[in-house]
Amino acid sequence: MADQLIRATAAEGGIRAVGVITTRLTEEARQRHKLSWVASAALGRTMAAGLLLASSMKTPESRVNISVQGDGPLGGVLVDAGLDGTVRGYVNNPTIELSPNKVGKLDVGKAVGNQGYLYIVRDIGHGYPYSSTVELVSGEIGDDITHYLVTSEQTPSALVLGVFVDAEGIQAAGGLLLQVMPKVAIDEELVQTLESRIASLSGFTPLLRSGKTLPEIFQQLLGDMDLNILPERQIVRFNCDCSFERVLGALKMFGIEELKDMIEKDKGAEVTCEFCAQVYQASSKDLTQLIQDLQQPFTEVPIGQLRKSSH
């Protein structure tokens, strides 16, 4: 099944539901970053969560950044996801591997660590981004982001994330987010019913591996609650906006003397994008041009010659 995101409502609009399948994009991230099994699970869960959080934003250029900084051997996890369905991310120590936990599952909590912080930034493309920080509660990603939703956004939420990986790669990945809107949040019975149904799930990836589609999963959970599945199916994908031009712009920040040193010692520069692991090679000629650009005297432009950008 193609990677996709669908939305639904229930309880006469009182419940918002979003589901996402991220199997292929998580496999692409695994291959790009050469991730271990536990690193694949940690990054895959966080990328699915990023897409689910971004799905509620309004402006087309809106993006969500999730940074998980725990005390475990995996180091940090950083994900950038957009309302447009694109996502990218990386972990600090991609090759770390751990033994399964007591129930035989990948020990993401131990890899991430339960001491540390979760940072979430919502950027609508203009103005100041909204940022929030909460302490980690387990390092399992889903628990931590649910804690953020309840404490920082004060929205009763249930979040299920999953990644199933074996020797052949990622076999299933994605997540489900259910939120109770303010107008029905006072209905304790409804909230308890929703919580019990989420708790009854054996996980998200077992449903996918059994052949369940997102609409069928929604039907199983909310079919008797005036379920309304919206017709749009949004394609989601791994995508990074890095480019050689951006790399050259970043190299300029090293300054003239450092660029000269790169030419003399290394005959150029090699730059790897942290988000997608794409490698860029800047030749001595490229660096020489950067030096020449930096040596150009600054010319003040009269205000009357400035043009307002259309972006």
C-alpha positions as CSV (number, residue, x, y, z in Angstrom):
1,M,0.0,0.0,0.0
2,A,1.3,3.5,-0.9
3,D,2.5,5.8,1.8
4,Q,-0.5,8.0,2.6
5,L,-2.3,10.1,5.1
6,I,-6.1,10.2,5.6
7,R,-8.3,12.2,7.9
8,A,-11.7,11.5,9.6
9,T,-14.1,12.8,12.1
10,A,-16.5,11.1,14.5
11,A,-19.0,12.0,17.3
12,E,-20.5,14.8,15.1
13,G,-17.1,16.4,14.7
14,G,-16.1,16.0,18.3
15,I,-13.3,13.6,17.5
16,R,-10.6,14.2,15.0
17,A,-8.8,11.2,13.6
18,V,-5.7,11.0,11.4
19,G,-3.9,7.9,10.1
20,V,-0.7,7.7,8.2
21,I,1.2,4.8,6.5
22,T,5.0,5.5,6.2
23,T,6.4,2.2,5.3
24,R,8.3,3.2,2.1
25,L,9.6,6.5,3.4
26,T,10.9,4.9,6.6
27,E,12.7,2.3,4.4
28,E,14.2,5.1,2.4
29,A,15.4,6.8,5.6
30,R,16.8,3.4,6.8
31,Q,18.8,3.0,3.6
32,R,20.0,6.5,3.4
33,H,21.2,6.7,7.0
34,K,22.2,3.0,7.2
35,L,20.1,2.6,10.3
36,S,20.1,-0.2,12.8
37,W,16.8,-1.9,13.7
38,V,16.3,0.2,16.9
39,A,17.4,3.4,15.2
40,S,14.9,2.6,12.3
41,A,12.1,2.3,14.8
42,A,13.0,5.5,16.7
43,L,13.3,7.6,13.6
44,G,10.3,5.9,11.9
45,R,8.0,6.6,14.8
46,T,9.1,10.2,15.0
47,M,8.6,10.8,11.3
48,A,5.1,9.4,11.5
49,A,4.4,11.6,14.5
50,G,5.7,14.6,12.6
51,L,3.3,14.1,9.7
52,L,0.4,13.5,12.1
53,L,1.1,16.7,14.0
54,A,1.6,18.7,10.8
55,S,-1.7,17.5,9.4
56,S,-3.7,19.8,11.6
57,M,-2.0,23.0,10.5
58,K,-3.6,25.4,8.0
59,T,-1.2,27.3,5.8
60,P,0.4,25.3,2.9
61,E,4.0,26.0,4.0
62,S,3.4,25.0,7.6
63,R,6.0,22.6,9.1
64,V,6.6,20.9,12.4
65,N,10.1,20.2,13.9
66,I,10.4,17.4,16.5
67,S,13.6,17.1,18.5
68,V,14.0,14.3,21.0
69,Q,17.0,14.7,23.2
70,G,17.4,11.8,25.7
71,D,20.2,10.3,27.7
72,G,20.3,7.0,25.8
73,P,23.0,5.7,23.4
74,L,21.0,6.7,20.3
75,G,21.6,10.4,21.0
76,G,19.2,12.9,19.5
77,V,16.4,12.3,17.0
78,L,15.4,15.2,14.8
79,V,12.5,15.3,12.3
80,D,11.1,18.0,10.0
81,A,7.6,17.4,8.6
82,G,5.2,19.5,6.5
83,L,1.5,19.9,5.9
84,D,2.5,19.1,2.2
85,G,3.2,15.5,3.2
86,T,7.0,15.7,3.1
87,V,9.2,14.6,5.9
88,R,12.9,14.1,6.6
89,G,15.0,13.3,9.7
90,Y,18.0,11.7,11.3
91,V,19.4,10.3,14.5
92,N,22.8,11.0,16.0
93,N,24.0,7.4,16.3
94,P,22.4,5.5,13.5
95,T,24.3,2.2,14.0
96,I,23.5,1.6,17.7
97,E,21.7,-1.7,18.4
98,L,20.2,-3.0,21.6
99,S,18.7,-6.3,22.7
100,P,14.9,-6.5,22.6
101,N,13.0,-5.4,25.7
102,K,11.2,-7.7,28.2
103,V,8.2,-8.2,25.9
104,G,10.5,-9.0,22.9
105,K,10.1,-5.6,21.1
106,L,12.8,-3.2,19.9
107,D,13.8,-1.2,22.9
108,V,13.4,2.3,21.6
109,G,12.8,3.7,25.1
110,K,16.3,2.5,26.3
111,A,17.9,3.6,23.1
112,V,16.5,7.2,23.4
113,G,16.5,7.3,27.2
114,N,13.8,8.5,29.5
115,Q,15.7,11.4,30.9
116,G,15.7,14.4,28.7
117,Y,13.5,16.7,26.7
118,L,11.1,16.8,23.7
119,Y,11.2,20.0,21.7
120,I,8.4,20.7,19.2
121,V,8.3,23.8,16.9
122,R,5.3,24.7,14.8
123,D,6.2,27.1,12.0
124,I,3.3,28.5,9.8
125,G,5.8,30.1,7.3
126,H,5.6,33.6,8.6
127,G,5.9,35.3,12.0
128,Y,7.5,33.7,15.0
129,P,7.3,29.9,15.2
130,Y,5.5,28.4,18.2
131,S,7.8,26.3,20.3
132,S,7.2,24.0,23.3
133,T,9.4,21.9,25.6
134,V,8.3,19.0,27.8
135,E,10.3,16.4,29.7
136,L,10.5,12.9,28.3
137,V,8.3,10.3,30.1
138,S,9.5,7.1,28.5
139,G,11.6,7.7,25.4
140,E,9.2,5.5,23.4
141,I,8.3,8.6,21.3
142,G,4.5,7.9,21.3
143,D,4.1,8.4,25.0
144,D,6.3,11.5,25.0
145,I,4.4,13.2,22.2
146,T,1.0,12.3,23.8
147,H,2.3,13.9,27.0
148,Y,3.2,17.0,24.9
149,L,-0.3,17.2,23.4
150,V,-2.0,16.9,26.7
151,T,0.2,19.3,28.7
152,S,1.2,21.9,26.1
153,E,-1.8,21.9,23.7
154,Q,-4.2,20.7,26.4
155,T,-6.0,18.4,23.9
156,P,-7.0,14.9,25.1
157,S,-5.2,12.7,22.6
158,A,-4.4,9.1,21.9
159,L,-1.3,8.4,19.7
160,V,-0.3,5.0,18.3
161,L,3.0,4.7,16.4
162,G,4.7,1.6,15.0
163,V,7.6,0.4,12.9
164,F,8.2,-3.3,12.0
165,V,11.6,-4.0,10.7
166,D,13.4,-7.3,9.9
167,A,16.3,-8.5,7.9
168,E,14.6,-7.5,4.7
169,G,14.0,-3.9,5.8
170,I,10.9,-2.0,6.9
171,Q,7.8,-4.1,6.5
172,A,5.2,-1.8,8.0
173,A,5.3,1.7,9.6
174,G,2.9,4.5,10.4
175,G,0.6,5.8,13.1
176,L,-2.8,6.9,14.3
177,L,-3.8,10.1,16.1
178,L,-7.2,10.5,17.8
179,Q,-8.0,13.8,19.5
180,V,-11.1,14.9,21.4
181,M,-12.2,18.4,20.5
182,P,-13.0,21.0,23.2
183,K,-16.7,20.8,22.6
184,V,-16.9,17.2,23.7
185,A,-13.8,17.0,26.0
186,I,-16.1,17.4,29.0
187,D,-17.9,14.1,28.1
188,E,-15.8,11.8,30.3
189,E,-17.6,8.7,29.1
190,L,-16.7,9.4,25.5
191,V,-13.1,10.0,26.4
192,Q,-12.9,6.8,28.4
193,T,-14.5,4.8,25.6
194,L,-11.9,6.2,23.2
195,E,-9.1,5.4,25.6
196,S,-10.3,1.8,26.1
197,R,-10.5,1.2,22.4
198,I,-7.0,2.5,21.7
199,A,-5.8,0.4,24.6
200,S,-7.4,-2.7,23.0
201,L,-5.3,-2.4,19.9
202,S,-2.4,-4.8,19.7
203,G,-0.4,-2.1,18.0
204,F,-0.5,-0.3,14.7
205,T,1.9,-2.3,12.5
206,P,0.2,-5.7,13.3
207,L,-3.0,-4.2,11.8
208,L,-1.1,-3.1,8.6
209,R,0.6,-6.5,8.3
210,S,-2.7,-8.3,8.6
211,G,-3.9,-6.4,5.5
212,K,-6.0,-3.7,7.3
213,T,-6.4,-0.4,5.4
214,L,-6.6,2.9,7.2
215,P,-10.4,3.2,6.6
216,E,-10.8,-0.3,8.0
217,I,-8.8,0.7,11.1
218,F,-10.9,3.8,11.5
219,Q,-14.1,1.7,11.1
220,Q,-12.9,-0.7,13.8
221,L,-12.3,2.1,16.3
222,L,-15.0,4.7,15.4
223,G,-17.5,3.0,13.2
224,D,-20.4,3.3,15.7
225,M,-19.6,7.0,16.5
226,D,-20.9,8.7,13.4
227,L,-17.6,8.1,11.5
228,N,-17.0,10.4,8.5
229,I,-13.8,9.6,6.5
230,L,-12.8,12.5,4.4
231,P,-12.3,11.6,0.7
232,E,-8.8,13.1,0.2
233,R,-5.8,10.7,0.3
234,Q,-2.6,12.6,0.8
235,I,0.6,11.1,-0.5
236,V,3.5,11.4,2.0
237,R,7.1,10.9,1.2
238,F,10.7,11.4,2.4
239,N,12.0,14.6,0.9
240,C,14.9,16.9,1.6
241,D,15.3,20.4,0.2
242,C,19.1,20.4,0.4
243,S,21.0,21.4,-2.8
244,F,24.5,22.1,-4.0
245,E,23.7,25.8,-4.0
246,R,22.8,25.7,-0.4
247,V,25.9,23.8,0.4
248,L,28.0,26.5,-1.2
249,G,26.1,29.1,0.8
250,A,26.9,27.3,4.0
251,L,30.6,26.9,3.0
252,K,30.8,30.7,2.7
253,M,30.3,30.9,6.4
254,F,33.7,29.4,7.0
255,G,35.4,32.6,5.8
256,I,38.2,33.2,3.3
257,E,41.1,31.8,5.4
258,E,39.4,28.5,6.2
259,L,38.3,28.1,2.5
260,K,42.0,28.6,1.4
261,D,43.0,26.0,3.9
262,M,40.5,23.5,2.5
263,I,41.9,24.1,-1.0
264,E,45.5,23.7,0.1
265,K,45.0,20.6,2.3
266,D,42.0,18.8,0.8
267,K,41.8,20.2,-2.8
268,G,38.1,20.9,-2.1
269,A,35.4,20.0,0.4
270,E,33.0,17.2,1.0
271,V,29.7,18.0,2.7
272,T,27.1,15.5,3.9
273,C,23.5,16.6,4.6
274,E,22.5,15.4,8.0
275,F,18.8,15.0,7.1
276,C,19.2,12.9,4.0
277,A,22.8,11.7,3.9
278,Q,23.3,13.2,0.4
279,V,27.0,13.9,-0.2
280,Y,28.1,17.0,-2.1
281,Q,31.6,17.6,-3.5
282,A,32.9,21.1,-3.8
283,S,36.0,21.4,-6.0
284,S,39.0,23.7,-5.6
285,K,37.4,25.8,-8.4
286,D,34.1,26.0,-6.5
287,L,35.9,27.2,-3.3
288,T,38.1,29.7,-5.2
289,Q,34.9,31.2,-6.6
290,L,33.5,31.5,-3.1
291,I,36.6,33.3,-2.0
292,Q,36.3,35.7,-4.9
293,D,32.7,36.3,-4.0
294,L,33.7,37.1,-0.4
295,Q,36.4,39.5,-1.5
296,Q,34.0,41.5,-3.6
297,P,33.4,44.9,-1.9
298,F,29.9,45.5,-0.6
299,T,27.9,47.9,-2.7
300,E,25.1,49.7,-1.1
301,V,21.9,49.4,-3.1
302,P,19.7,52.6,-3.2
303,I,16.3,51.9,-1.6
304,G,14.5,52.8,-4.8
305,Q,16.2,49.9,-6.6
306,L,15.0,47.3,-4.2
307,R,12.2,45.0,-5.2
308,K,9.8,43.3,-3.0
309,S,10.0,39.5,-3.2
310,S,6.9,37.7,-4.5
311,H,7.5,34.8,-2.1
